Amino acid sequence: METRRLLSAASETVVTGLFRQVLLRDPGPKELARFSRSVDAGVSEARVAARLYDSNEFRRDVLTSYI
């Protein structure tokens, strides 16, 4: 049980960092939980980042701010 808690804390740190880097914001509670579960299940950081880069939010809010 203790190991699981450590993994979740590590995955939450990873997910929060990716959200800040890609979407320029912190994840909401539901987003943090969903993406952290994915990381805990073995989804790579690169795959999570790809999902964020492929999101409508990234295309709409982040990319258009550079145009």
VODO-817289 format. One record per atom (N, C-alpha, C): atom name; residue in three letters; x, y, z. Coordinates in pm, 1 decimal. Layout:
<atoms>
<at=CA aa=ALA px=X py=Y pz=Z> $
...
</atoms>
This chain:
<atoms>
<at=N aa=MET px=82.5 py=-119.3 pz=0.0> $
<at=CA aa=MET px=0.0 py=0.0 pz=0.0> $
<at=C aa=MET px=86.9 py=125.7 pz=0.0> $
<at=N aa=GLU px=193.7 py=127.9 pz=74.1> $
<at=CA aa=GLU px=281.4 py=244.9 pz=80.5> $
<at=C aa=GLU px=342.7 py=275.9 pz=-55.4> $
<at=N aa=THR px=383.5 py=172.6 pz=-129.6> $
<at=CA aa=THR px=442.2 py=193.0 pz=-261.7> $
<at=C aa=THR px=341.8 py=258.8 pz=-354.9> $
<at=N aa=ARG px=219.6 py=219.3 pz=-348.3> $
<at=CA aa=ARG px=115.5 py=276.0 pz=-433.3> $
<at=C aa=ARG px=100.6 py=426.2 pz=-409.2> $
<at=N aa=ARG px=106.0 py=467.2 pz=-285.4> $
<at=CA aa=ARG px=95.9 py=608.6 pz=-251.9> $
<at=C aa=ARG px=211.8 py=687.3 pz=-311.0> $
<at=N aa=LEU px=330.8 py=630.3 pz=-303.9> $
<at=CA aa=LEU px=448.4 py=697.4 pz=-359.8> $
<at=C aa=LEU px=437.4 py=709.3 pz=-510.7> $
<at=N aa=LEU px=389.8 py=604.7 pz=-575.3> $
<at=CA aa=LEU px=372.5 py=611.0 pz=-719.9> $
<at=C aa=LEU px=272.4 py=719.3 pz=-756.8> $
<at=N aa=SER px=162.9 py=727.0 pz=-685.0> $
<at=CA aa=SER px=61.5 py=827.2 pz=-714.8> $
<at=C aa=SER px=116.1 py=968.4 pz=-696.4> $
<at=N aa=ALA px=193.0 py=990.2 pz=-591.1> $
<at=CA aa=ALA px=250.6 py=1122.7 pz=-568.6> $
<at=C aa=ALA px=347.3 py=1157.2 pz=-681.1> $
<at=N aa=ALA px=426.8 py=1060.3 pz=-723.9> $
<at=CA aa=ALA px=521.0 py=1083.6 pz=-833.6> $
<at=C aa=ALA px=446.1 py=1110.7 pz=-963.7> $
<at=N aa=SER px=342.1 py=1035.7 pz=-989.7> $
<at=CA aa=SER px=267.5 py=1055.2 pz=-1114.1> $
<at=C aa=SER px=194.7 py=1190.0 pz=-1112.9> $
<at=N aa=GLU px=147.2 py=1232.8 pz=-996.9> $
<at=CA aa=GLU px=81.9 py=1363.8 pz=-988.8> $
<at=C aa=GLU px=181.6 py=1475.5 pz=-1018.1> $
<at=N aa=THR px=304.8 py=1458.9 pz=-972.4> $
<at=CA aa=THR px=409.1 py=1557.6 pz=-1000.6> $
<at=C aa=THR px=439.0 py=1562.4 pz=-1150.0> $
<at=N aa=VAL px=447.5 py=1445.1 pz=-1212.2> $
<at=CA aa=VAL px=472.7 py=1436.7 pz=-1356.5> $
<at=C aa=VAL px=359.6 py=1503.7 pz=-1433.5> $
<at=N aa=VAL px=238.2 py=1468.9 pz=-1399.9> $
<at=CA aa=VAL px=121.4 py=1521.4 pz=-1471.3> $
<at=C aa=VAL px=111.3 py=1673.2 pz=-1453.6> $
<at=N aa=THR px=130.9 py=1720.9 pz=-1333.4> $
<at=CA aa=THR px=125.4 py=1865.6 pz=-1309.2> $
<at=C aa=THR px=232.1 py=1937.1 pz=-1391.1> $
<at=N aa=GLY px=351.7 py=1882.2 pz=-1395.1> $
<at=CA aa=GLY px=458.6 py=1942.1 pz=-1474.2> $
<at=C aa=GLY px=426.9 py=1946.2 pz=-1622.5> $
<at=N aa=LEU px=369.4 py=1837.9 pz=-1673.0> $
<at=CA aa=LEU px=333.3 py=1834.6 pz=-1815.3> $
<at=C aa=LEU px=223.8 py=1936.0 pz=-1847.1> $
<at=N aa=PHE px=124.2 py=1946.2 pz=-1760.2> $
<at=CA aa=PHE px=17.7 py=2044.7 pz=-1782.1> $
<at=C aa=PHE px=75.9 py=2185.9 pz=-1784.8> $
<at=N aa=ARG px=165.1 py=2214.9 pz=-1691.3> $
<at=CA aa=ARG px=224.8 py=2348.7 pz=-1686.2> $
<at=C aa=ARG px=307.6 py=2377.3 pz=-1811.1> $
<at=N aa=GLN px=379.5 py=2276.8 pz=-1856.7> $
<at=CA aa=GLN px=466.1 py=2295.4 pz=-1972.6> $
<at=C aa=GLN px=387.5 py=2305.3 pz=-2103.0> $
<at=N aa=VAL px=286.0 py=2221.9 pz=-2118.1> $
<at=CA aa=VAL px=212.8 py=2215.8 pz=-2244.9> $
<at=C aa=VAL px=95.0 py=2313.1 pz=-2248.1> $
<at=N aa=LEU px=12.3 py=2311.9 pz=-2145.9> $
<at=CA aa=LEU px=-110.1 py=2392.6 pz=-2147.7> $
<at=C aa=LEU px=-98.1 py=2521.9 pz=-2067.5> $
<at=N aa=LEU px=17.2 py=2541.3 pz=-2004.6> $
<at=CA aa=LEU px=46.2 py=2664.7 pz=-1930.1> $
<at=C aa=LEU px=-49.8 py=2687.2 pz=-1813.5> $
<at=N aa=ARG px=-91.9 py=2574.6 pz=-1751.0> $
<at=CA aa=ARG px=-180.9 py=2582.6 pz=-1635.2> $
<at=C aa=ARG px=-169.4 py=2454.4 pz=-1554.9> $
<at=N aa=ASP px=-222.9 py=2458.3 pz=-1434.0> $
<at=CA aa=ASP px=-229.4 py=2337.8 pz=-1351.8> $
<at=C aa=ASP px=-349.4 py=2253.8 pz=-1395.2> $
<at=N aa=PRO px=-339.7 py=2122.5 pz=-1379.2> $
<at=CA aa=PRO px=-455.9 py=2039.1 pz=-1410.2> $
<at=C aa=PRO px=-563.2 py=2055.1 pz=-1304.5> $
<at=N aa=GLY px=-687.7 py=2039.8 pz=-1345.9> $
<at=CA aa=GLY px=-797.3 py=2036.1 pz=-1249.8> $
<at=C aa=GLY px=-794.0 py=1903.3 pz=-1175.4> $
<at=N aa=PRO px=-868.4 py=1892.6 pz=-1067.5> $
<at=CA aa=PRO px=-867.0 py=1769.4 pz=-987.4> $
<at=C aa=PRO px=-901.1 py=1643.2 pz=-1067.3> $
<at=N aa=LYS px=-1000.7 py=1651.0 pz=-1153.1> $
<at=CA aa=LYS px=-1039.4 py=1533.4 pz=-1232.9> $
<at=C aa=LYS px=-932.2 py=1500.1 pz=-1336.3> $
<at=N aa=GLU px=-875.0 py=1601.9 pz=-1397.3> $
<at=CA aa=GLU px=-767.8 py=1579.2 pz=-1495.3> $
<at=C aa=GLU px=-646.1 py=1517.0 pz=-1427.7> $
<at=N aa=LEU px=-611.2 py=1570.3 pz=-1311.3> $
<at=CA aa=LEU px=-496.8 py=1518.4 pz=-1236.8> $
<at=C aa=LEU px=-518.2 py=1372.3 pz=-1201.3> $
<at=N aa=ALA px=-636.2 py=1339.4 pz=-1153.4> $
<at=CA aa=ALA px=-666.3 py=1200.7 pz=-1116.1> $
<at=C aa=ALA px=-661.9 py=1109.0 pz=-1237.9> $
<at=N aa=ARG px=-722.7 py=1150.7 pz=-1347.3> $
<at=CA aa=ARG px=-729.7 py=1065.7 pz=-1466.7> $
<at=C aa=ARG px=-591.1 py=1040.8 pz=-1526.3> $
<at=N aa=PHE px=-514.4 py=1147.3 pz=-1546.7> $
<at=CA aa=PHE px=-383.3 py=1131.0 pz=-1607.1> $
<at=C aa=PHE px=-285.6 py=1062.3 pz=-1512.1> $
<at=N aa=SER px=-298.3 py=1085.9 pz=-1382.5> $
<at=CA aa=SER px=-211.9 py=1018.1 pz=-1285.1> $
<at=C aa=SER px=-238.2 py=868.3 pz=-1284.1> $
<at=N aa=ARG px=-364.2 py=830.1 pz=-1293.4> $
<at=CA aa=ARG px=-396.9 py=686.6 pz=-1302.2> $
<at=C aa=ARG px=-333.2 py=625.2 pz=-1426.6> $
<at=N aa=SER px=-334.0 py=699.1 pz=-1537.5> $
<at=CA aa=SER px=-271.6 py=648.8 pz=-1660.9> $
<at=C aa=SER px=-122.1 py=626.7 pz=-1641.3> $
<at=N aa=VAL px=-55.6 py=724.1 pz=-1580.2> $
<at=CA aa=VAL px=88.5 py=711.5 pz=-1554.9> $
<at=C aa=VAL px=114.8 py=594.9 pz=-1460.3> $
<at=N aa=ASP px=34.6 py=582.1 pz=-1355.7> $
<at=CA aa=ASP px=50.1 py=469.8 pz=-1262.5> $
<at=C aa=ASP px=31.1 py=335.8 pz=-1333.4> $
<at=N aa=ALA px=-53.6 py=334.6 pz=-1437.1> $
<at=CA aa=ALA px=-81.0 py=210.5 pz=-1510.5> $
<at=C aa=ALA px=26.3 py=181.2 pz=-1615.4> $
<at=N aa=GLY px=122.3 py=271.7 pz=-1631.7> $
<at=CA aa=GLY px=232.5 py=244.6 pz=-1724.0> $
<at=C aa=GLY px=236.8 py=330.1 pz=-1849.0> $
<at=N aa=VAL px=143.8 py=422.3 pz=-1863.2> $
<at=CA aa=VAL px=147.1 py=512.5 pz=-1978.4> $
<at=C aa=VAL px=268.1 py=605.0 pz=-1962.5> $
<at=N aa=SER px=345.8 py=620.1 pz=-2068.1> $
<at=CA aa=SER px=468.4 py=699.7 pz=-2059.5> $
<at=C aa=SER px=438.2 py=849.2 pz=-2051.2> $
<at=N aa=GLU px=535.3 py=922.4 pz=-1998.5> $
<at=CA aa=GLU px=523.3 py=1068.8 pz=-1993.4> $
<at=C aa=GLU px=508.4 py=1125.0 pz=-2134.5> $
<at=N aa=ALA px=580.2 py=1068.3 pz=-2228.9> $
<at=CA aa=ALA px=572.5 py=1114.9 pz=-2367.8> $
<at=C aa=ALA px=431.7 py=1097.4 pz=-2423.7> $
<at=N aa=ARG px=367.4 py=987.2 pz=-2388.4> $
<at=CA aa=ARG px=231.3 py=962.0 pz=-2436.3> $
<at=C aa=ARG px=132.0 py=1062.0 pz=-2375.3> $
<at=N aa=VAL px=149.4 py=1091.0 pz=-2247.4> $
<at=CA aa=VAL px=62.9 py=1189.9 pz=-2181.6> $
<at=C aa=VAL px=85.6 py=1326.9 pz=-2246.1> $
<at=N aa=ALA px=210.2 py=1363.2 pz=-2268.0> $
<at=CA aa=ALA px=240.1 py=1491.1 pz=-2333.1> $
<at=C aa=ALA px=177.8 py=1496.5 pz=-2471.8> $
<at=N aa=ALA px=185.7 py=1387.6 pz=-2545.7> $
<at=CA aa=ALA px=126.0 py=1383.5 pz=-2680.3> $
<at=C aa=ALA px=-24.5 py=1406.6 pz=-2673.9> $
<at=N aa=ARG px=-88.9 py=1349.2 pz=-2573.3> $
<at=CA aa=ARG px=-233.8 py=1371.1 pz=-2557.0> $
<at=C aa=ARG px=-263.8 py=1518.6 pz=-2531.4> $
<at=N aa=LEU px=-180.7 py=1582.1 pz=-2451.1> $
<at=CA aa=LEU px=-203.0 py=1724.0 pz=-2421.9> $
<at=C aa=LEU px=-176.8 py=1810.3 pz=-2544.8> $
<at=N aa=TYR px=-69.3 py=1780.9 pz=-2617.2> $
<at=CA aa=TYR px=-39.2 py=1856.4 pz=-2740.0> $
<at=C aa=TYR px=-146.8 py=1836.9 pz=-2846.3> $
<at=N aa=ASP px=-212.8 py=1721.6 pz=-2842.7> $
<at=CA aa=ASP px=-316.6 py=1691.9 pz=-2941.0> $
<at=C aa=ASP px=-454.6 py=1741.2 pz=-2897.4> $
<at=N aa=SER px=-463.8 py=1802.9 pz=-2781.5> $
<at=CA aa=SER px=-593.3 py=1845.6 pz=-2729.0> $
<at=C aa=SER px=-644.7 py=1971.6 pz=-2799.2> $
<at=N aa=ASN px=-776.0 py=1984.1 pz=-2799.6> $
<at=CA aa=ASN px=-838.3 py=2104.9 pz=-2853.6> $
<at=C aa=ASN px=-793.3 py=2228.0 pz=-2776.2> $
<at=N aa=GLU px=-776.6 py=2212.5 pz=-2646.9> $
<at=CA aa=GLU px=-734.2 py=2325.3 pz=-2563.7> $
<at=C aa=GLU px=-597.7 py=2377.5 pz=-2607.8> $
<at=N aa=PHE px=-504.4 py=2287.8 pz=-2634.8> $
<at=CA aa=PHE px=-372.3 py=2331.7 pz=-2678.9> $
<at=C aa=PHE px=-382.3 py=2405.4 pz=-2811.8> $
<at=N aa=ARG px=-453.9 py=2347.4 pz=-2905.9> $
<at=CA aa=ARG px=-466.2 py=2411.3 pz=-3038.6> $
<at=C aa=ARG px=-540.1 py=2544.5 pz=-3029.8> $
<at=N aa=ARG px=-643.3 py=2549.2 pz=-2948.9> $
<at=CA aa=ARG px=-726.0 py=2668.8 pz=-2939.3> $
<at=C aa=ARG px=-659.1 py=2779.7 pz=-2857.7> $
<at=N aa=ASP px=-607.8 py=2745.8 pz=-2741.0> $
<at=CA aa=ASP px=-560.9 py=2848.4 pz=-2648.6> $
<at=C aa=ASP px=-412.1 py=2878.2 pz=-2659.2> $
<at=N aa=VAL px=-331.7 py=2775.6 pz=-2670.9> $
<at=CA aa=VAL px=-186.8 py=2796.7 pz=-2666.9> $
<at=C aa=VAL px=-133.5 py=2833.5 pz=-2804.6> $
<at=N aa=LEU px=-165.4 py=2753.2 pz=-2903.8> $
<at=CA aa=LEU px=-112.8 py=2782.1 pz=-3037.4> $
<at=C aa=LEU px=-161.9 py=2914.4 pz=-3092.5> $
<at=N aa=THR px=-287.4 py=2945.5 pz=-3072.0> $
<at=CA aa=THR px=-340.2 py=3070.5 pz=-3127.0> $
<at=C aa=THR px=-282.6 py=3192.8 pz=-3059.1> $
<at=N aa=SER px=-226.5 py=3177.7 pz=-2939.6> $
<at=CA aa=SER px=-166.1 py=3291.8 pz=-2873.3> $
<at=C aa=SER px=-35.5 py=3333.1 pz=-2941.3> $
<at=N aa=TYR px=19.7 py=3244.0 pz=-3025.7> $
<at=CA aa=TYR px=143.0 py=3276.1 pz=-3097.2> $
<at=C aa=TYR px=117.6 py=3332.3 pz=-3236.6> $
<at=N aa=ILE px=-6.7 py=3332.7 pz=-3277.7> $
<at=CA aa=ILE px=-40.5 py=3381.4 pz=-3413.0> $
<at=C aa=ILE px=-66.1 py=3530.4 pz=-3410.8> $
</atoms>
